[in-house]
Amino acid sequence: QVQLVESGGGLVQPGESLKLSCAVSESAFTLGWYRQAPGKERELVAAITYAGSTNYGDSVKGRFTISRDNVKNTVYLQMNSLKIEDTAVYYCHAYRAGNYWGQGTQVTVSS
């Protein structure tokens, strides 16, 4: 059973930055971040393969950066120029012969 533990969420103002981290108990092929806002479906934020290939949701391109440390089995999400519409619960995702999810961390962008 792969376990994921997220950290780094919080309350920030528009235009500020925040960095999320997710520690994964085992090496995984693909790691990523999804988010879900109230009343909306869960959506892809960013994903990264073991080799470092990345994929971003259209709404975050140019503002967010995903990275991973394969030695520490940790994935990061650097979020810059945050907008009110980025407010959501952010979930870490890992694919290793199946899909695994973290418990979620709240990110709130508000003035």
C-alpha positions in Angstrom: 0.0 0.0 0.0 1.5 3.3 -1.1 1.1 6.1 1.4 1.2 9.8 0.6 1.6 12.6 3.1 1.1 16.2 1.9 2.2 19.4 3.6 2.5 23.1 2.8 -1.1 24.3 2.4 -2.4 27.5 3.9 -3.9 30.9 3.5 -2.2 33.4 1.2 -3.1 36.6 -0.5 -3.5 37.0 -4.3 -0.1 37.3 -6.0 1.7 35.4 -3.3 3.5 32.1 -3.5 3.2 28.7 -1.7 5.0 25.4 -2.0 3.4 22.0 -1.5 5.3 18.9 -0.7 4.2 15.2 -0.7 6.2 12.4 0.7 5.5 9.0 -0.9 6.3 5.8 0.9 7.5 4.0 -2.3 9.0 4.9 -5.6 6.3 5.7 -8.1 6.2 6.0 -11.9 4.1 9.1 -12.1 3.5 11.7 -9.3 1.1 14.6 -9.5 -1.1 17.1 -8.0 -4.9 17.5 -8.5 -7.3 20.0 -6.9 -10.9 20.1 -6.1 -12.8 23.3 -5.4 -16.3 23.3 -3.8 -18.9 22.3 -6.3 -16.4 21.4 -8.9 -14.8 18.2 -10.2 -11.3 17.2 -9.3 -8.9 18.4 -12.0 -5.3 17.9 -12.9 -2.9 20.6 -11.8 0.4 19.0 -12.8 2.1 15.7 -13.2 5.7 14.4 -13.5 7.1 11.1 -14.6 10.0 9.4 -13.0 12.2 10.6 -15.9 11.0 14.2 -15.3 8.6 14.8 -18.1 5.9 17.2 -17.0 2.3 18.0 -17.8 0.3 21.0 -16.5 -3.4 22.0 -16.5 -4.0 25.0 -18.7 -5.0 27.3 -15.8 -1.7 27.0 -14.1 0.8 26.9 -16.9 3.5 29.5 -16.4 2.7 30.0 -12.7 3.1 26.6 -11.1 6.1 24.2 -11.3 6.2 20.6 -10.4 9.4 18.8 -9.4 10.4 15.6 -7.7 13.2 14.1 -5.8 13.5 10.4 -6.6 15.9 9.7 -3.8 13.5 11.2 -1.2 10.4 9.9 -3.1 9.0 13.4 -2.7 7.1 15.6 -5.2 6.8 19.4 -4.9 4.5 22.0 -6.3 5.7 25.5 -6.4 2.8 27.9 -6.9 3.5 31.5 -7.8 1.2 34.4 -8.7 -1.6 32.7 -6.9 -5.2 33.7 -7.8 -8.4 33.5 -5.8 -9.6 30.8 -8.3 -6.7 28.6 -7.2 -8.5 28.1 -3.9 -9.1 24.4 -3.5 -8.1 21.2 -1.7 -5.0 19.9 -3.3 -4.4 16.2 -3.5 -1.1 14.4 -4.2 -1.4 11.5 -6.6 0.9 8.6 -7.3 0.7 5.9 -9.9 2.4 2.6 -9.1 0.5 -0.4 -10.5 -2.6 1.5 -9.3 -3.7 5.0 -8.3 -3.0 6.3 -4.8 -4.1 9.6 -3.2 -3.1 11.7 -0.3 -5.5 13.1 2.3 -5.5 16.6 0.7 -4.3 19.9 1.9 -6.3 23.2 1.8 -5.0 26.1 -0.2 -6.9 29.3 0.3 -6.2 32.5 -1.7 -8.0 35.4 -0.3 -7.5 39.2 0.2 
